[in-house]
Each structure stands twice: as structure tokens, then as C-alpha cells.
């Protein structure tokens, strides 16, 4: 099977699995991107994200490619979480829990499917793969997604894709050759594109985001812990998501701004 054929199989598998998920949460079309395991940007994550960030080869010996997935939420989920600044919507919490489970299932099933094709693969979990003391991640799914060409990081510290930032991410590493990711032309965030937009700052109920691009991770985390307390009976839902309900929630606002200015 050629690299292009294998990439199409992975993408079609993901779309079919999402379409038949049977979750309360509804999704838009999943995005799938690919990167070469030896891309120099992976090594850069050790200085840009965390000194202990893993390389693809740390997850899988003789890794050759990395696959990144983004499952974008339906607009109704975003609208529900945008209604009240302080309270996290039930729909958002449920989407967080269901999507994490779905992404874990997708990566596990893909690993098994690829094994049957003599392709080895490995993955970090879609969530809870970080140190709860210093809030550093050994494998940043959003940074991996940037390298795979799915989008860029916005002022809200979220990945902004062509389908926006309201959704969840996962990734896996394989020893098969796959087409390399497409590079995103410029920043997706309006603020970083020279447009006066800081909507995500006003949406944050605890002012964890700053105009200079710095985020107070501990303040953000404490907010997520407080919001999760209501849903302990459902699982670990340490999430807020208010900063993902602005103009970049459902599409890349840079593209919309460009279209509107023509």
C-alpha cells in the first residue's frame, strides 16, 4: 500500500468511526493531518513547550510518521457553553468526556488495524498525559497538530483549525511512511494577523489569558477543577472551554475576515 493510500485509509477509518460513534455529542467533519517523524519542529518542542517533551521516536522505535486528529464539535455545543460566562454547560462537559473516550477508542482501534497490516503504531492518551503539579505535558497534541498542518495556536492557547478551535485532539506515531503535513500560511488567530480582536480574554471568567500572549496556567487549571466538581459522578471533566466559544470557535476567523473585507 502506498503512503497516499495508507493516509486515505486512516482518514476514512476516522471519519467512519466518528459517524458511527453513537455518542450524545455530535461532530462536524473530522480533520486528519500527517507529519514526518524526523521533522525538526518536534525537537524544538523541548525548548518551546517542555524540556521533557517526547519525540516521535520515544513513543515508537523507528518512527517515520505522526498522525494528528481533530474532532470539531457541532455549533449547538458551542452555543450552549457561550450562554453563561461563569457556568460550564452540561453539553460541553459531556462532549469533553465522550470525545476523549472516542479518541482513545479510535487510536486503539487504528493501532490494532495497522498492526494487521504490519504497520506498528503507538499513542499517548488524548488527555491526562500531563504533570498535575507543574502542568507540563510530555506530549502536546496541539503542538503536534501544528506540525501536521492542522492549524496554528491562537491567543487563547488553543489550536485554531479551518474548522475552528471547539473540539478535541489526539495523535499517534507509526513506522510507516505517510504524506507530510501541509503548512498553514500565517496565523489563524485574528489578533496575530493584525486584527484588533481579544475576545477570548473577555470570555475567560478568571482572567487567565493576557494580551501579551501569556497564560496563567495555574489560574486556568483551578477554574477547570472548580467546574469539574459538579460532574465527578460522570468522570474527570476538568474543563471550562469559555475561551473556545469566540469568533474562532467554528472556523478560522482569519479566513472569514479576509472574505468579509473583499
N, C-alpha and C positions, 0 to 999 in steps of 0.2 A: 504494500500500500504506500502511495506517495505521501510526502508531507502535507500537501494540499488536501488529499483525500482523508487523511487522518484528522486534520483540523476540522474538516466539514463534518466528520463523524462525531467528534467531540461536541461541536456546536449543536448539531441536530439532536444528539443524545440529551444535552442540557435542556434544549427547548421542549423536547417531548416530555422529559421528566417534570419540568415546571408545569406544563399544560395539564398533566395528569396527577398533580400533587394532591388534590383533594383537601387542601387547606382552606380555612375561612378566609385567609389573606389571598387577595387577587393581585396578579402581577402584569406588568407590561412585557414586551419582548425582551428576553434576557440578552445581555451583551457578553461576548466572549472575545478575549484577546490573547495574543501569544507573544512571548519574548524569548530570545536566546539566553540560555543559562549563563553564558560567558559574557553577557552584556556588562560593560564596565560600571554601569549605574548601580548594579547590585552591590558591588564593593563600596561604592560611595555612600550607601545607606549606613555604613558603620560610623561615618563621620557626621552624616546629616540627620540620622534618626536615633541610632543607639549603637554604642561601640560593640555590643554583643549580638548585633543583628546577624542572623544566619544567612549564609549564601546558599544558592540552589544545591550546590554540591554537598552541603552539610545535611540537607534533607534526603538526598539521594546520590549515592556514588555514581559517578559518570553521568551526571545530569546534563541534558542537552537543551531542554526547553522548559518554559514555565507557562502555565495556562492560568488566566485570570477570568473570574466570573463576576458579573454584576446583575442582581435581580432587582429591577426597579418596581416600586410599589405603584398600585393604581392611585389616581388622583383623590379618590374618596378617603383614603388613609391619611394622606397629607392634609386634606381639608379638615378632617376630624381633629388632628393634632394641632392645627392652627387656630382652632376656635377659642381656646383659652390659653393665655400666656403662662399661667402657673401650673395648671394641671395637665399631666400627660394623658392623652386619650387612650382608652382601653384598646381601640383599634391599633394604635401604634405599638403598644406593649405586646399585643397578640402577634402582630406582624413581626416584631423583633424575635420573639420566641419561635414562631413557626418557621421563619425564614432561616434562622440559624440551624434548626433541625433539618430543614430541607437541603440546605447547602452541604451540611455534613453527610447527609444521605447521598447526595449527588456525587460528591468527591469519593466516597467509599465505593459506590457502585461503579464509578468510572475507573477507579483503580483496579477493581475486580475484572471489569470488561477489558481493559487494556492488558491485564495480565494474561488473559486468554488469547491475546494477540501477540504475546511475547514482548510486550512493552511494559517496563517497570515504571511505577509512579508512586509518589508519596505526597502527603499533605499535612499541614498544620491545621488545627481546628479553626472554624470561622470566627470563634470568639473564645474568651477566657485563655488566650495564649499570651498573657502579659503579667508582669510582676505587679501585684496589688500594693506594694509599698512605694515604689518609685514610678509606677505607671508607665513602664517601658515595655515594648513588645519585642520579642525575639524574631518575629516575622510579621512585618507590616503589610497586610493585604492591600491597603490603599496605595502604599508606595510601589508595591509590585504591579498594581493595576496601571499606575502611571507609566512604568517601564513597558508594560504590554500595550500601551497606546489607547487605553480606555478613557482617559481624561486627565485633568490636572487638579491640583489641590487649591481650594479656594480660601478666602479669608476666614471661613467657618471651619477650616481644617478638615473638610470633607472632600472626598473625590467628587468632582463635577464631571459627569459624562455627557454624551449627547442626549441621554435620557434623564439628565439632572442628577441630583445627589440623594434623593429619597429612595433608599433601598439598602441592600446588604451585599457584602463582598466575600469571596473565597478564592482560593487558588491552589494549584497543585504543580508538582515538578515531575517531569518524565525524562526517560533516557532516549526518547525518540526525537528525531528532527521535525520541527514544525515551522511554519512561516513566521518570520519575525513580526513583532507588533508594529502598528502604524504610529508614527509620531504625531502628536497633537500640535497643530500650528498655533502657537501662542497660548496664553492663559484663558481658561474658560470663565474665570471669575470676573464680573464686571469691574470690580474695584481694581483688580490687577491689569485690566485692559484700559485704564484711564477714565473710567466712568465713575461718577460720584455715587457709589452705592455701598452702604454699610448696613443693609437691612438685617443681616444676621446678628450684628451686635445688639440691635434693639430688640430682637426676638429672644435673645438669651435672658432667662429670668434671673440669673445670678451674676451677670456681667463678667463672665469668664473670658470673653473674647475682647481683644483690644484692636484699635485702629492700626497699630504698627505691626499687626500680624501675630502677636504673641498670645498664647492661650494659657490661662491658669488652670493647669490640668487637675490640680487638687480640688479647686472650687467646682470645676465641671464634674469631677468624679463624685464629690459629696452630694451634688444635686441629683446625680443619677442614682445614688444609693437611697436618697430620700424618696425619690419617685418609685423605686423598686419595692419599697416596704409594703405598698398596697397589694402587690402581686406575688408575695412569697409563696402562696399556695399553688401558683402556676409554674414556678421555676425562677431561675435567676434572670430577672429582667432589669438589669442596671442600665437604664437608658432614659433619655429625655427627648432628643430629636427636634427641639424647637428651632434650632439653627438650620435644620433641613427643610423648613417649610416656607422659605422665602422665594425670591424670583428664580433661584437656581434649582428648585425642588424637582421639577418635572422635565426640564430641558436645559440645555446650556444657554444661559441668558445672553451671552455674547453674540450667539447666532441670531437670537431674537432681536437684540438691539441693532445688529447690523441690518437685518431685514427691514426693521421699522424706520431706519434712517435713510433708506434708499429713496 
